[in-house]
Amino acid sequence: MAVPKKKTSKSRKNMRRAHDFLTAPATSTCPQCKAPKLPHRACGSCGTYKGKEVIPSDNV
């Protein structure tokens, strides 16, 4: 069984874990209703994408 010869320092341990954190998804604002939405997706509030209604208003 492999056993470390020296103690791993806090600095080295934290440098190894530097990329393991989670990031929040990027959000943009809808130009029609100013609601937050995911980029490159239709707005969940008003159903528009690039100025065109892609989801009918009666379903939203």
LINRAPE-V722226 format. One line per field, one symbol per residue. psi: psi as a letter, one per 40 degrees, with the letter a starting at -180 (. if undefined). Layout:
# LINRAPE-V722226
psi->???
This chain:
# LINRAPE-V722226
psi->hhhhdihhidddddddedeeiiiiiiiiihddefiiiiifiihddefihfeihdhidde.
